[in-house]
Amino acid sequence: MHNYSLKNLSAVLIALLCILVTLESCDLKKHRSINEMAFRARREKMQEDFPKIPHDEILQQFTAAKLYTELEDRYKAALINLKAYTDRDCAKLVMVICTPQVGKFITPGNTYGFPFIIKTCDNIGIDVYDFTPKVLARDVMEITQTPEDGSWSVAGAKLMADLLDTVLRKYDTQRSSRFIGDQKKPSTFGDLPPNQDETLDDVSTPYHIKSNSQGLRMDYDITFPKKKQTVLVMGGAKVFTPYLSNDAIATAVLQKRHPDKIIINAGMLHYTMDDFETLYKEKARFTEPDVVIVVSDGDDILEEYFSHRNKYARSMRIFAPTPAEEEFYKQLYNSYK
């Protein structure tokens, strides 16, 4: 009888403990939900106050020289952090400059961005490859959807695959000794909605997009333990490649050529260096890459501007303007809310 009572008491205590844990979990979820709603409201308010996003205008006004230096400093700091993370993971970080915005279609962002990125990479010990001369030798009408937009055509994506292929061959024997247990891996490695499979028809050129269950623009999931060299490719539109289906983008072309490797596409529209840094730190590094390639067009330095960050940044933070950013905004748009 005594043992039976103890068993009953134990069962009651366990039930109470489960109830308390459930209530605490509900409170935490509710608190987190309230915090997220408050954050979104503050961020939306910032976007309402500063709705416009300047780009090349920053480089077209002499008074914005200090501002562009600020943006360069942010870009450089994020790149240094990314290198520190890849070094820690024993992965080789490589920077590639590749864009059809060359020749008569070059932008101020490209013009200023290319030399800065090359010099910065040289200074901090990152291998950098500038493929703009190779792209310049091609017919821009062939390699783009439209030259003004600068989006790769099927031929352009193949060209980028050809150029990246020369990089892959240089690091064919590169291997990381870092392995991460499955229990530490996040549910996704990229920022796309998992298992997306749809045709986007609300754009000028409808195209089909597919993501795997891990949030990457790929048709298959990455499995572990890895048995092949893993190459992680990060970048903005030049890597994500809008308007082309999955099988036509550069990383898919490379994957077909290299069945002995895993080529990962972690590209996202509007991303810049601080996005690549946090994406790698929080998600992409768990793919256990041997080589990490970041593709830039030089233009992405301008995307460090605060109003662009408030609309497109992946980080859960609000970007308040620095004095230089706010002064430029006021001068360019005359007034703001």
N, C-alpha and C positions, 0 to 999 in steps of 0.2 A: 504493500500500500504506500509506503514511504517512497520507494523508488518510482512508483507510478506518478505520485504528486510532483516529484522532482522533474520527471520527464515532461509533465504538463506545464510546469513553471518554465522550463527551458524552452518549450515550444512557444509559449506566450511571449517570452523575452525576445526570441528570434523574430517572431511576427511583428512585435513592436519596433524592433530595430529596423526591419525591412520597411515599415511604414515611415519611420523617421528618415531613412535614407531616401525613400521615394519623395517625401515632402521636401527634403533639402535639395534633391535633384530638380524638382519642379521649381523651387524658388530660384535656383541658379539659372535655369533656362529662362525663367520669367525675367530675372535681372539682366541676363545677357541680351534678351530680346528688347528690353526697354533701352539698354545702352546702345544697341545697334540702331534702333529707331531714332534716338536722340542724335547719334552721330550722323545718320543720313540727313536729318533735318538741318543740322549745322552745316553740313557739306553743301546741301542744296541752297541754303541761304548764301553761302560764299559764292556759289555759281550764279545766283541771281544778282549779287552785288557786282561781280566781275564776269559777265557772260561771254565776253569776247576772248578769242585766243589768237594773239599775234604770232606770226611765224617769221618769214623773211623780212618783215618790216623792222624787226629788231636789228638787222644788219644793214638796213637802208637809211638809218638815221645816225648821224655822227654822235649825237648825245647818248646813244645806247651802248657805247663801247664798254663802260663799266658794267653794265647789265650783262652783256655777253660773256664777260670775264667771269661773272658770278655763275652763269650757266655752265661754262667750261669747268669751273672748280667743282661743281656738283657732280658733273659727269665723271671727272677724273677721280673724285673720292669714291664714287660707286664702283668704278672700274678697279681701283686699288682693293676695295673690300672683296669684290668678286674674285680677284686673283688670290687673295688670302684664303678664301673658302676653297677654291679649286686646289691650291697648294696643299692645304690641310687634307684634302681627299686624294692626294697624289694623282690628280688629273692634270693633263696638259691644256692650258688655256691658250686659245689662238684667236686673234682678231682678224676679220676679213672685211675689206671695203669692196662692196660690189653693188652697183646700181646702174640702171640705164640712163640716169639723169647726168649725162656727160655731154661734152661738145656744146652745141647750141642750146641744149636743153638743161644745161647745168644751172643749179640754183645758187643763190648766195649761201644757203646753208651747206651745200656741198663744197663750195669754194673755200669757205672758212673751216669747215669741219674736217676735210681730208687731212690737211697738214697737221692740225692739232691732234687728231687721233693717232697719226703715225708717230709724231714726236712723243706723245704721252706714252704710247706702248713701248717705244725704244727706251724711254727713261725708266720705266718700271719693270722692264724685263719681260714683255709679252711679245711673242712672235706675231708680226702683222704682215698681211699680204694685201697690197693695193691692186685690184684687178681692173681699175678704171681704164687703163690703156688697152686692155684686151677687149673690154666692152666697146670702147670708142671705135675699134676697128670693125665693128659690126654695123649692119643697117638697123638703125633705131626703129624703123617702121616694121621690121621683121620681128624684133625681140620684145616689143611692147604691145599691149592692147591699144593704147593711144599714147603717143610720146609725152603729151602734157601731163597725163596721169602718172606715168612712170611704172605701171603695173606690168609684170612679166607676161608675155604671151607663152604659148607652149614652147616655141623656139627659144624664148628668153629663159624659161625655166631650165631647159636642157643646157643652155649656155652656162647658167649658174652651176648646174650639176657638173659640167665639164671642168669649170674652174675650181670648184670645191674638191673635185676628184684629185687634182694635183696636190691639194693640201693633205687629203687623207693618205695619199701614198707616202708623204714625208713622215707621217707618224704611224705607219703601219704596225710597228712593233711596240708602240706605247701601251703600257698596261698599268692600271692602278692596283695597288695592293689592299685598297680599302674595301671592306665588305660590311654591309649594314644588315642587321637582323630584321626579319620580316615584321617582328613586333614593333619596330620603331618606324616602319614605313607609313607615310600618309596614304589615304585612300586614292588620291590622284597625284600625278606628277606634273601635270600641266593645268592651265587655267580655262580650257574650254569646257563647256558642259559635257559630262561623260555620256557616251553612247549617242551623241548627236548624229542624225542621219537625215538630212533634209536638203531641199533645193531652196536657196535664198533667191527669191524673185522680186524683192523690194529694192533691188540695186540696178544700176544701168545695164549690167550684163549678168543675168541669172547664172548661178553656178551651184554645184552640189558640194556640200561639205559633210564630212564624216569624221567623227572622233572615236577613239577607243574608250574603254571603260575607265581609263586612267587620265582622261582629259587632254589627250594629245592628238594632233592632226595626223592620225595613223589608222590603218585598217585592221591592226592586230594589237594585242596586249603584249607588254614586255613581261617575260617570265624570269624567275629566279630559282636557283642560283644561276648567274649568267655564265654562258659557255663561249661567248663570242666577244670580240672587241666592241665596246659600246661608244658611239659617237653622238653627243648631245649637241644639237644645233639650235641656237636661240637667236631671236631677232624680231624685227617688226614686220611690216608688210612684205618685205623682200623675201622673208622666210615663210611667213604664213601663206603668202601668195593668193590673194583674193582673185576671184573670177576664173580660177582653174579648179578642176576636180582633183581629188586626192592623188589619183594615179599619174597626173601630169606635173605635179610640183617637184622641185629639184631633189628634195630628200627622198621622195619615192623613186625617182630615176636612179639615184645613188644606191638605194636599197636593192633594186633589181640587179645593179652591176656588182654589188658586193654582198652576196648571200652569206659570206663568212663574217659579216659585221651586223650590228644593230644600229640603224641610223634613226635617231629620234628627232622629230620635229616639234619643238616647243615654242614656235613662233606665235606672236599675238599682235594684232593691229594696234597701233598707237603706243606700243611699249618703247621705253628707252632704258638707259643704263641702270637707273635705280630700280626699275622693274625687273631687269635681268638679274640684278644682285639679289633681290628678295625672293624672286621665283626660284633661283638656284638654291638659296639657303633654306627655304621653307619646303620646297617640293622636288625640284628637278635633280638635286644631288643624290636623292634616294634611288635614282636609276643606276647608280654606281658607274658613272661615265669614266672612260679612259681618256677621252679627248672632248673638250668643250670648245665649240666654235661659235663665236658671236659675230653676226653679220650686221654691219652698219652701212648707212648711206651718207653719213656725215650730218644729215638733216636732223637726226635725233637729238643732237645737242640742244637745239632750239626747243625741243619738247620738254626740257627741264623747267620751262617757264611755269609759274605757279598756277595760272588759270588752266593750262593744259593738264597739269598734274591733278588738279581738283576734279577734272572731268574724266580722265582716263587712268590715273595711277591705280595700281593694284593694291597699294598699301592702305591699310585702314587708318588714315590720318587726314587731317585738314591742312592744306598748304596756305599759310598766310603770306601775303606779299612782303618782300623785303622793301626797304625804302626805295631802292633803285627800280624794282619791279612796279611798285605803285606809282612812282613818278612817271615812268615810261607809259604806263597805262593811261594816266591822266592826260599826258601830252598827246598821245596817239588818238585817243577817243574823245578828247576835250572834256568829257564829264563822265561820271559813273554814279550809280545809285549810292 
